[in-house]
């Protein structure tokens, strides 16, 4: 009987070791099963894929910036970005029309008091020739837009960075006057990230595969991107390696159970 039990243990142990070895050879660890490695890799922004731009793009999307870079031929106001009161329009130079010029109410500084007219040098919208509309753009589209001289008032990269980090009209976003929410990221941090992006060659994030949409197509294009078949299938395709691994492990467990049962049966017969 002792000999029989020993035979069972040897048979079971051999089966487990053999199948475990086979399992490790036939099923190498996939990227989906290495969360620690993935976390380490994603902890440092990759300059080549435009991650440096994403680090500061939230500033460009803040109402203090977006209210003058939104769709339409008019500026917006407030954190809810409602259309400017008094039916203010862009005008031929971006400074209003007829008696409703920007300078009628807005000076080169904020007026004292809550919700009083804000101000900064050159207060106004971008001109209609280069409206610099960002609303609805993806990160990739926004990045390309601000770098394109045909869309950024003919600025090269150095001039663009100077505009973003030193222009007093842009810097107003950090000092918008009483009753308004300033940009949460500090100006020093923003400027440092913009310059880091510049130093890396100003890379843009990966595109979705679609060409940059026209202004009238931006929102539908963004919605199509979020609801596209590729987007819907992405989670399933990412989970496929882990599902395959689980199926393989279950198959090996069943085989081990069958071999163990057979070994016990043979030992009992002896």
Backbone bond lengths (Angstrom), bond angles and torsions (degrees), N, CA, C in turn:
res aa  C-N    CA-C-N  psi(-1)  N-CA   C-N-CA  omega(-1)  CA-C   N-CA-C  phi
1 X - - - 1.476 - - 1.523 110.97 -
2 X 1.354 115.23 -40.99 1.463 118.47 178.37 1.518 110.15 -61.54
3 X 1.352 115.33 -39.64 1.465 119.58 179.06 1.519 110.34 -62.85
4 X 1.335 116.06 -39.77 1.465 120.41 -179.17 1.520 111.09 -65.17
5 X 1.339 118.15 -45.39 1.471 121.89 179.25 1.518 110.95 -62.37
6 X 1.332 114.44 -39.89 1.463 118.03 178.67 1.514 110.21 -62.83
7 X 1.332 115.55 -39.15 1.462 119.43 179.29 1.525 110.94 -63.58
8 X 1.351 114.90 -39.54 1.476 119.50 178.43 1.515 110.58 -61.70
9 X 1.331 115.89 -48.48 1.465 119.97 -177.65 1.520 111.12 -62.21
10 X 1.350 115.43 -41.74 1.456 118.92 179.36 1.522 110.49 -63.35
11 X 1.332 116.08 -43.14 1.466 120.61 -178.65 1.516 111.18 -64.12
12 X 1.350 115.29 -44.87 1.470 119.49 179.95 1.521 110.94 -64.21
13 X 1.334 115.43 -46.43 1.462 119.28 -179.70 1.508 112.16 -60.51
14 X 1.326 115.80 -41.97 1.473 120.07 179.08 1.516 110.91 -63.37
15 X 1.337 116.28 -41.92 1.472 120.36 -179.38 1.515 111.08 -63.58
16 X 1.332 115.59 -44.81 1.466 119.84 -179.27 1.514 111.05 -62.49
17 X 1.357 116.39 -46.71 1.463 119.74 -178.45 1.522 111.28 -64.78
18 X 1.348 115.72 -40.68 1.461 119.70 -178.23 1.513 111.11 -64.30
19 X 1.352 115.64 -47.77 1.474 119.34 -177.66 1.518 111.95 -70.93
20 X 1.336 116.30 -33.53 1.477 118.76 177.36 1.511 110.56 -64.79
21 X 1.363 115.39 -41.94 1.456 118.95 177.35 1.503 112.04 -63.87
22 X 1.346 115.48 -42.11 1.468 119.86 178.07 1.504 110.84 -62.05
23 X 1.319 114.96 -40.59 1.465 120.85 -178.70 1.515 111.38 -63.23
24 X 1.338 116.13 -41.59 1.461 119.35 -178.60 1.514 111.70 -70.32
25 X 1.367 116.70 -29.20 1.455 119.55 -179.71 1.517 111.75 -81.14
26 X 1.356 115.80 -40.34 1.458 119.51 -175.15 1.514 112.35 -82.52
27 X 1.352 117.84 -16.52 1.461 120.08 -177.29 1.522 110.60 -131.09
28 X 1.324 117.98 79.08 1.456 120.13 176.95 1.519 110.34 -63.29
29 X 1.297 116.99 152.01 1.462 121.41 -178.98 1.512 109.27 -65.77
30 X 1.321 115.17 126.55 1.467 120.30 -178.69 1.516 110.18 -87.41
31 X 1.337 115.24 170.44 1.467 120.12 179.26 1.505 111.05 -62.68
32 X 1.353 116.64 -31.49 1.463 119.80 -178.41 1.510 111.63 -68.54
33 X 1.356 117.31 -20.59 1.454 121.28 -178.46 1.527 112.49 -98.10
34 X 1.320 117.00 10.81 1.466 120.46 179.61 1.528 109.85 -121.67
35 X 1.352 118.04 66.50 1.461 120.06 -177.60 1.517 112.95 -61.77
36 X 1.337 116.97 -32.90 1.465 118.45 -178.04 1.523 110.68 -65.68
37 X 1.347 116.26 -42.79 1.464 120.46 178.86 1.513 110.85 -64.56
38 X 1.341 115.77 -41.57 1.458 120.49 -179.65 1.526 110.59 -62.74
39 X 1.338 115.78 -42.22 1.459 119.22 -179.78 1.510 111.39 -63.60
40 X 1.344 115.88 -39.56 1.457 119.45 -179.90 1.521 110.92 -64.99
41 X 1.333 115.46 -41.52 1.455 119.57 -178.16 1.514 111.83 -67.15
42 X 1.351 116.76 -36.27 1.460 119.93 -177.17 1.516 112.60 -83.81
43 X 1.331 117.97 -8.35 1.457 119.90 -178.05 1.523 111.56 -69.61
44 X 1.337 117.19 -27.63 1.457 121.24 -179.80 1.515 109.82 -107.56
45 X 1.362 118.58 119.39 1.464 119.90 -179.88 1.517 111.11 -58.60
46 X 1.322 116.40 134.67 1.457 121.70 178.99 1.515 109.52 -89.34
47 X 1.323 115.46 117.41 1.454 119.90 -176.30 1.517 111.44 -63.10
48 X 1.341 117.41 -32.20 1.455 120.75 -173.53 1.520 113.36 -70.55
49 X 1.334 118.49 -23.46 1.459 119.45 -176.21 1.523 113.13 -104.13
50 X 1.317 117.01 14.54 1.452 119.64 175.56 1.517 114.96 83.58
51 X 1.349 117.65 9.31 1.467 119.49 -179.39 1.522 111.89 -62.48
52 X 1.328 117.38 -28.64 1.458 119.92 179.46 1.526 111.37 -65.65
53 X 1.318 117.53 -33.72 1.461 120.60 176.88 1.529 110.22 -68.46
54 X 1.316 116.54 -41.64 1.465 121.24 -179.65 1.529 110.83 -61.80
55 X 1.337 116.59 -27.13 1.460 120.60 -178.97 1.528 112.60 -61.28
56 X 1.333 117.67 -28.04 1.468 118.63 -178.35 1.522 113.62 -122.32
57 X 1.327 118.45 3.75 1.472 120.33 -175.75 1.529 112.13 -64.83
58 X 1.330 117.76 -23.50 1.471 120.03 178.91 1.527 111.59 -60.46
59 X 1.327 116.77 -29.33 1.470 120.03 177.72 1.525 109.94 -65.73
60 X 1.319 116.43 -42.66 1.459 120.44 -178.99 1.523 111.35 -67.22
61 X 1.314 117.10 -24.21 1.459 121.37 -179.90 1.524 112.86 -91.88
62 X 1.312 118.16 -4.44 1.456 121.18 -179.55 1.532 109.75 -69.62
63 X 1.346 118.36 146.51 1.469 120.41 179.66 1.527 114.77 -52.62
64 X 1.353 117.66 -30.65 1.463 118.58 -179.64 1.530 110.96 -64.28
65 X 1.331 116.84 -25.94 1.466 120.78 174.95 1.529 111.05 -98.21
66 X 1.328 115.90 -47.46 1.456 120.60 -172.17 1.525 113.47 -65.98
67 X 1.334 118.29 -24.19 1.469 119.92 -179.66 1.528 112.48 -62.71
68 X 1.308 116.60 -21.59 1.467 120.04 176.60 1.527 111.71 -107.69
69 X 1.324 117.00 1.33 1.470 121.10 -179.21 1.526 110.51 -127.21
70 X 1.323 116.65 33.55 1.464 121.48 -178.64 1.525 110.62 -103.76
71 X 1.326 115.55 167.88 1.457 120.11 179.10 1.527 110.95 -65.82
72 X 1.308 115.36 150.56 1.456 120.22 178.93 1.521 111.33 109.11
73 X 1.301 115.64 168.70 1.465 121.83 -177.67 1.516 110.73 -103.59
74 X 1.320 116.31 37.20 1.462 121.46 -176.28 1.526 109.70 -152.50
75 X 1.331 117.89 156.26 1.468 120.53 175.60 1.528 110.44 -82.33
76 X 1.318 115.49 167.39 1.464 121.25 177.16 1.529 109.65 -121.66
77 X 1.331 115.28 167.68 1.465 121.21 -176.90 1.519 110.74 -136.10
78 X 1.340 115.22 156.83 1.452 121.34 172.19 1.515 114.41 75.23
79 X 1.338 114.74 169.81 1.462 120.40 177.87 1.527 111.09 -69.85
80 X 1.342 117.55 -20.52 1.463 120.71 177.73 1.525 111.84 -90.11
81 X 1.330 116.41 -0.92 1.466 122.40 175.65 1.532 113.08 55.34
82 X 1.329 116.37 46.75 1.460 119.29 176.20 1.534 109.46 -79.54
83 X 1.331 118.12 155.00 1.467 120.48 -179.79 1.527 111.86 -57.93
84 X 1.303 115.74 143.56 1.468 122.12 179.70 1.530 109.68 -57.09
85 X 1.319 115.59 135.39 1.464 119.81 177.77 1.532 110.85 -65.67
86 X 1.301 116.68 166.30 1.465 124.57 177.87 1.529 112.50 68.52
87 X 1.338 115.94 17.40 1.459 120.76 175.16 1.531 112.84 54.57
88 X 1.314 115.02 44.24 1.470 120.22 179.18 1.531 109.10 -68.36
89 X 1.348 115.90 137.02 1.460 121.28 -179.30 1.527 110.62 -118.03
90 X 1.335 115.16 165.26 1.458 120.94 -177.90 1.524 112.32 -64.13
91 X 1.315 116.31 -49.84 1.461 120.35 -177.88 1.519 112.41 84.01
92 X 1.327 117.57 169.56 1.472 121.39 -175.03 1.523 114.66 -66.96
93 X 1.334 117.61 -23.04 1.462 121.20 179.93 1.528 113.28 -116.89
94 X 1.337 116.58 1.52 1.464 120.49 -178.15 1.510 113.59 89.26
95 X 1.339 117.44 8.59 1.466 120.74 -176.93 1.518 112.90 -118.27
96 X 1.342 117.10 27.39 1.446 120.29 177.02 1.516 113.16 92.50
97 X 1.336 115.06 -179.41 1.460 121.59 -179.39 1.522 110.93 -130.85
98 X 1.309 115.58 153.47 1.480 124.52 177.19 1.526 111.14 41.46
99 X 1.327 116.77 -126.20 1.474 119.67 -176.53 1.519 112.34 -78.26
100 X 1.321 117.05 -14.34 1.464 120.18 -178.85 1.523 110.68 -93.48
101 X 1.302 115.88 55.46 1.454 121.59 174.06 1.532 109.15 -76.27
102 X 1.302 117.05 150.69 1.469 120.44 178.16 1.527 110.55 -57.18
103 X 1.320 115.74 -38.95 1.466 120.49 -176.03 1.519 113.00 -69.86
104 X 1.332 117.90 -9.93 1.464 119.97 177.42 1.524 110.64 -63.25
105 X 1.317 116.63 -37.80 1.468 120.99 -179.22 1.527 113.03 -115.20
106 X 1.335 116.75 -31.73 1.462 120.93 -173.80 1.523 110.97 -98.66
107 X 1.329 115.27 125.38 1.459 120.94 177.97 1.529 109.60 -102.14
108 X 1.322 116.64 -161.92 1.468 118.96 -179.85 1.525 111.89 -90.50
109 X 1.348 116.36 13.30 1.464 121.24 178.14 1.529 108.47 -155.20
110 X 1.326 115.91 163.32 1.460 120.46 177.73 1.523 110.11 -71.28
111 X 1.327 116.35 139.25 1.461 119.73 172.64 1.521 108.95 -82.18
112 X 1.330 116.61 144.86 1.462 121.57 -176.33 1.523 110.72 -67.79
113 X 1.346 114.58 141.92 1.460 119.89 177.26 1.522 111.70 114.14
114 X 1.335 114.39 154.20 1.457 119.69 -178.08 1.526 111.05 -68.02
115 X 1.298 115.38 129.79 1.467 123.16 176.23 1.528 113.49 61.35
116 X 1.303 115.88 23.01 1.458 119.05 173.13 1.532 108.52 -77.84
117 X 1.339 118.51 161.75 1.466 119.61 -176.75 1.530 112.37 -54.96
118 X 1.320 116.45 126.65 1.472 120.05 175.97 1.514 109.56 -77.77
119 X 1.324 116.30 168.61 1.447 118.56 179.06 1.514 113.27 -163.50
120 X 1.316 115.39 157.08 1.464 124.41 176.68 1.520 106.55 -165.50
121 X 1.318 118.32 159.06 1.468 120.02 178.17 1.534 111.77 -55.46
122 X 1.334 116.56 138.82 1.466 123.29 178.99 1.525 112.68 62.77
123 X 1.325 116.63 36.59 1.468 120.76 -179.25 1.525 110.00 -61.05
124 X 1.319 115.64 129.09 1.459 119.99 178.83 1.508 111.22 162.00
125 X 1.322 115.72 -178.92 1.457 122.53 176.86 1.520 110.41 -93.34
126 X 1.331 117.71 161.49 1.468 118.91 170.40 1.531 108.79 -60.40
127 X 1.302 118.56 149.31 1.468 120.85 -178.96 1.526 111.53 -67.38
128 X 1.326 118.19 158.85 1.470 120.80 -177.59 1.522 113.88 -61.48
129 X 1.333 118.55 -25.44 1.467 120.78 179.01 1.532 111.24 -66.44
130 X 1.321 116.05 -34.32 1.470 121.85 177.48 1.529 107.92 -135.18
131 X 1.323 118.42 74.52 1.472 121.19 -172.63 1.517 115.08 -68.65
132 X 1.337 117.06 -16.16 1.472 121.33 178.20 1.523 111.87 50.49
133 X 1.323 115.87 53.14 1.459 121.47 179.34 1.524 109.25 -84.09
134 X 1.327 116.46 121.39 1.461 121.98 -176.46 1.524 112.93 -108.11
135 X 1.303 117.40 -17.67 1.460 120.46 -175.54 1.522 110.77 -58.27
136 X 1.333 116.52 129.87 1.456 121.94 179.03 1.515 114.81 87.39
137 X 1.325 118.12 -8.28 1.462 120.80 179.91 1.527 111.11 -75.03
138 X 1.311 116.11 144.64 1.455 120.03 170.14 1.524 108.54 -73.76
139 X 1.327 116.95 169.20 1.465 119.74 177.56 1.526 110.90 -58.14
140 X 1.338 116.19 -41.95 1.465 120.26 -179.39 1.522 110.99 -64.07
141 X 1.328 117.05 -44.18 1.461 121.05 179.77 1.522 111.54 -65.69
142 X 1.334 116.53 -40.86 1.457 120.48 179.92 1.521 110.83 -64.71
143 X 1.329 115.92 -41.65 1.461 120.74 178.70 1.523 110.82 -60.59
144 X 1.313 116.63 -48.56 1.457 119.87 179.75 1.528 111.79 -64.62
145 X 1.317 115.71 -36.19 1.464 120.20 -177.90 1.524 112.25 -63.62
146 X 1.343 116.55 -46.78 1.462 117.96 -176.66 1.534 111.94 -72.83
147 X 1.344 117.15 -18.51 1.468 120.47 178.07 1.529 112.81 -88.46
148 X 1.317 116.47 -17.05 1.460 121.19 -175.05 1.531 110.68 -79.47
149 X 1.338 119.27 114.77 1.476 120.87 -179.80 1.522 113.44 -56.65
150 X 1.324 116.93 -27.61 1.463 119.74 179.38 1.527 111.99 -72.85
151 X 1.325 116.26 -15.54 1.468 120.07 -179.56 1.520 113.51 -115.99
152 X 1.333 117.82 -9.27 1.476 119.85 -175.68 1.530 113.33 -116.97
153 X 1.343 116.20 28.08 1.468 121.83 179.92 1.531 111.45 67.23
154 X 1.336 115.15 37.35 1.470 122.41 173.45 1.521 113.78 63.53
155 X 1.312 117.42 35.49 1.470 121.18 178.64 1.524 110.29 -90.80
156 X 1.327 116.50 138.58 1.463 119.57 168.76 1.528 108.05 -83.40
157 X 1.332 117.49 -179.20 1.456 120.15 -174.36 1.527 112.10 -62.76
158 X 1.321 117.60 -42.56 1.466 120.03 179.63 1.530 110.72 -62.41
159 X 1.319 116.34 -41.92 1.465 120.07 179.71 1.525 111.22 -68.38
160 X 1.325 115.89 -35.39 1.462 119.58 177.20 1.525 110.79 -63.60
161 X 1.324 116.18 -46.23 1.463 120.09 -179.82 1.534 110.31 -63.92
162 X 1.310 116.48 -39.27 1.468 119.90 177.08 1.524 110.44 -62.38
163 X 1.327 116.50 -42.28 1.464 120.36 178.66 1.527 110.83 -62.52
164 X 1.320 116.90 -45.78 1.466 120.92 -177.29 1.521 112.83 -66.62
165 X 1.317 117.07 -33.66 1.469 120.09 -171.46 1.530 114.66 -104.66
166 X 1.361 117.58 -17.56 1.472 118.45 -174.20 1.523 114.37 -126.98
167 X 1.313 118.65 -20.04 1.456 120.82 -177.98 1.537 109.70 -61.67
168 X 1.318 116.99 128.89 1.468 120.95 -175.99 1.522 112.33 -66.42
169 X 1.330 117.08 -27.88 1.460 119.24 176.95 1.527 110.36 -68.08
170 X 1.324 117.19 -40.03 1.467 120.70 176.22 1.523 110.50 -69.04
171 X 1.319 117.08 -42.29 1.464 121.12 -177.87 1.529 112.09 -66.12
172 X 1.342 117.00 -18.24 1.468 120.25 176.44 1.525 111.17 -56.45
173 X 1.346 117.48 -28.79 1.464 120.82 -178.63 1.516 113.40 -58.73
174 X 1.318 118.18 -21.59 1.469 121.54 177.97 1.535 111.25 -93.84
175 X 1.313 116.58 -6.35 1.471 121.16 177.82 1.528 108.27 -143.12
176 X 1.351 117.15 67.16 1.458 120.61 -170.86 1.523 115.75 -82.92
177 X 1.287 116.90 0.34 1.468 119.06 -179.75 1.523 111.67 97.66
178 X 1.324 114.99 162.00 1.461 121.77 -175.38 1.531 111.07 -61.95
179 X 1.335 115.51 134.67 1.460 120.71 177.76 1.517 114.07 92.59
180 X 1.329 117.83 1.91 1.464 121.51 179.80 1.528 110.28 -121.80
181 X 1.307 116.09 146.94 1.460 121.75 -178.99 1.522 110.20 -83.64
182 X 1.319 118.13 119.34 1.474 119.25 177.39 1.520 111.19 -74.65
183 X 1.310 116.52 165.40 1.461 121.68 175.59 1.528 108.46 -62.48
184 X 1.330 119.05 126.71 1.471 120.53 -174.37 1.523 114.92 -67.28
185 X 1.325 118.07 -36.97 1.466 119.74 177.98 1.526 108.47 -70.49
186 X 1.320 117.47 133.34 1.460 119.39 -178.90 1.524 110.72 -62.91
187 X 1.334 115.94 152.54 1.461 119.43 179.91 1.526 110.65 -64.17
188 X 1.315 117.67 -35.99 1.456 121.33 179.38 1.530 110.89 -62.56
189 X 1.335 116.14 -43.94 1.464 119.80 179.06 1.525 110.65 -66.09
190 X 1.317 116.13 -42.92 1.465 120.66 179.23 1.527 110.59 -60.25
191 X 1.322 117.31 -48.84 1.460 121.13 -178.66 1.525 110.97 -61.38
192 X 1.334 115.96 -40.14 1.467 119.38 179.76 1.525 111.19 -64.58
193 X 1.310 117.14 -40.48 1.464 120.34 -179.60 1.523 111.48 -69.98
194 X 1.324 116.88 -37.59 1.466 120.10 177.32 1.522 110.07 -63.08
195 X 1.320 117.25 -42.72 1.457 120.75 -179.46 1.526 111.84 -70.73
196 X 1.320 116.91 -32.31 1.464 120.03 175.08 1.535 110.08 -65.50
197 X 1.316 115.49 -41.55 1.474 121.04 175.75 1.528 110.55 -61.70
198 X 1.323 116.52 -43.31 1.462 120.67 177.91 1.527 110.52 -61.12
199 X 1.321 117.18 -44.74 1.459 121.59 -178.31 1.518 113.16 -63.34
200 X 1.335 116.40 -27.07 1.462 120.64 178.81 1.523 112.54 -84.63
201 X 1.337 116.29 1.49 1.459 119.74 -179.00 1.512 113.80 98.99
202 X 1.342 116.36 11.20 1.471 122.35 179.00 1.527 112.45 53.67
203 X 1.347 118.20 52.48 1.471 119.79 -179.85 1.522 111.33 -71.76
204 X 1.305 115.98 148.73 1.461 121.72 177.80 1.525 109.93 -101.82
205 X 1.323 117.74 153.96 1.464 120.44 177.70 1.525 111.11 -61.84
206 X 1.309 115.46 161.33 1.463 120.36 178.44 1.515 110.29 -62.47
207 X 1.324 114.98 140.59 1.454 120.13 -179.25 1.519 109.76 -81.53
208 X 1.320 115.86 165.74 1.458 121.09 178.67 1.518 111.83 -83.75
209 X 1.324 116.77 -4.20 1.448 120.79 -177.56 1.512 112.31 101.77
210 X 1.333 116.79 -11.95 1.454 120.87 178.53 1.522 109.17 -95.79
211 X 1.317 116.98 150.43 1.445 121.19 176.16 1.518 109.14 -71.35
212 X 1.314 115.34 156.51 1.452 119.82 178.98 1.523 109.93 -59.85
213 X 1.331 115.58 127.60 1.461 120.30 -175.72 1.524 111.33 -79.73
214 X 1.320 115.47 157.39 1.450 119.79 173.16 1.515 108.31 -74.09
215 X 1.317 117.28 165.15 1.455 120.85 -176.20 1.524 111.46 -57.04
216 X 1.332 118.32 -41.39 1.463 121.05 -177.77 1.520 112.62 -70.31
217 X 1.349 116.98 -15.19 1.459 121.12 -177.55 1.517 113.22 -103.95
218 X 1.316 117.78 -3.27 1.457 120.16 -168.90 1.524 113.43 -60.07
219 X 1.333 117.61 -51.39 1.454 118.97 -176.39 1.513 112.02 -66.04
220 X 1.345 120.25 -47.11 1.463 118.45 176.17 1.521 112.86 -58.50
221 X 1.339 116.55 -38.79 1.467 119.56 -179.77 1.519 110.30 -64.14
222 X 1.344 117.05 -41.30 1.462 120.39 179.43 1.517 110.34 -63.84
223 X 1.346 116.03 -40.61 1.456 118.50 179.20 1.514 111.54 -66.46
224 X 1.339 116.94 -40.20 1.460 119.53 178.10 1.524 110.40 -62.41
225 X 1.342 116.23 -37.13 1.460 119.60 179.71 1.511 111.85 -64.36
226 X 1.364 116.13 -40.10 1.458 119.00 -178.63 1.519 111.97 -73.29
227 X 1.346 116.70 -30.56 1.451 119.80 -174.25 1.528 113.10 -106.29
228 X 1.317 117.75 11.95 1.454 120.92 -175.41 1.514 111.06 -68.72
229 X 1.343 114.60 161.86 1.462 119.88 179.23 1.518 110.95 -62.02
230 X 1.330 116.73 -39.57 1.460 120.14 -179.69 1.516 110.42 -61.59
231 X 1.340 116.61 -44.14 1.454 120.60 -179.79 1.519 110.86 -63.13
232 X 1.366 116.93 -41.89 1.448 120.16 -178.74 1.524 111.77 -66.45
233 X 1.339 116.53 -31.22 1.456 119.60 -176.96 1.519 113.03 -86.70
234 X 1.308 117.25 -14.89 1.460 120.12 -174.88 1.521 113.48 -56.89
235 X 1.381 120.33 -46.74 1.459 118.99 -179.43 1.524 112.03 -59.95
236 X 1.367 117.85 -38.79 1.457 120.20 -179.38 1.523 111.28 -66.22
237 X 1.349 116.89 -41.02 1.457 119.84 -179.59 1.513 111.35 -67.31
238 X 1.345 117.01 -32.71 1.468 119.17 178.46 1.520 111.39 -72.32
239 X 1.345 117.32 -31.43 1.457 119.92 -177.44 1.523 112.78 -84.61
240 X 1.336 118.06 -10.58 1.461 121.29 -177.25 1.524 113.44 -57.58
241 X 1.360 120.85 -46.53 1.475 119.89 179.79 1.513 113.06 -58.06
242 X 1.340 117.65 -40.44 1.469 119.67 -179.64 1.526 110.68 -68.93
243 X 1.330 117.91 -39.44 1.463 120.05 177.86 1.517 110.97 -63.01
244 X 1.329 117.63 -40.89 1.469 121.22 177.65 1.520 111.07 -62.85
245 X 1.341 115.88 -39.33 1.468 119.88 179.97 1.526 110.66 -64.60
246 X 1.327 117.27 -41.49 1.463 120.79 179.99 1.531 110.87 -64.43
247 X 1.326 116.45 -40.93 1.461 119.38 178.54 1.533 111.06 -63.25
248 X 1.339 116.23 -41.07 1.468 119.81 179.80 1.526 111.42 -63.60
249 X 1.333 116.50 -40.90 1.474 119.86 -179.81 1.521 110.86 -65.72
250 X 1.323 117.05 -41.44 1.468 119.84 178.77 1.523 111.01 -62.48
251 X 1.330 116.98 -39.06 1.464 121.17 178.54 1.527 110.91 -61.90
252 X 1.350 116.51 -43.31 1.471 120.53 178.99 1.526 111.09 -64.98
253 X 1.328 117.60 -38.22 1.468 120.28 179.44 1.531 110.37 -63.44
254 X 1.326 116.33 -41.34 1.473 120.19 179.13 1.531 110.57 -62.69
255 X 1.348 116.05 -41.57 1.468 119.77 179.56 1.517 111.58 -63.61
256 X 1.329 117.04 -41.76 1.471 120.45 179.36 1.518 110.23 -62.50
257 X 1.343 116.44 -42.70 1.474 120.37 179.57 1.521 111.18 -61.12
258 X 1.340 117.01 -42.44 1.463 121.08 -179.53 1.526 111.34 -65.01
259 X 1.338 117.53 -43.53 1.476 120.92 -179.64 1.518 110.51 -65.21
260 X 1.336 116.88 -40.09 1.465 120.78 178.88 1.520 110.72 -62.22
261 X 1.330 115.14 -44.41 1.464 119.39 -179.66 1.523 111.26 -61.77
262 X 1.331 117.42 -42.63 1.457 120.91 179.32 1.530 111.86 -64.51
263 X 1.336 116.08 -39.20 1.469 119.75 -179.68 1.514 110.84 -64.94
264 X 1.322 116.21 -39.86 1.470 120.02 178.95 1.523 110.16 -65.51
265 X 1.299 115.59 -41.40 1.476 119.89 179.25 1.534 110.96 -61.33
266 X 1.349 116.94 -44.62 1.459 120.32 179.48 1.525 111.11 -64.14
267 X 1.333 116.75 -40.70 1.482 119.25 -179.61 1.503 111.03 -64.47
268 X 1.334 117.06 -39.39 1.469 119.79 179.59 1.518 110.97 -65.11
269 X 1.328 115.39 -35.40 1.482 119.45 -178.74 1.520 111.21 -69.31
270 X 1.349 116.42 -32.76 1.458 120.37 179.44 1.539 111.09 -72.58
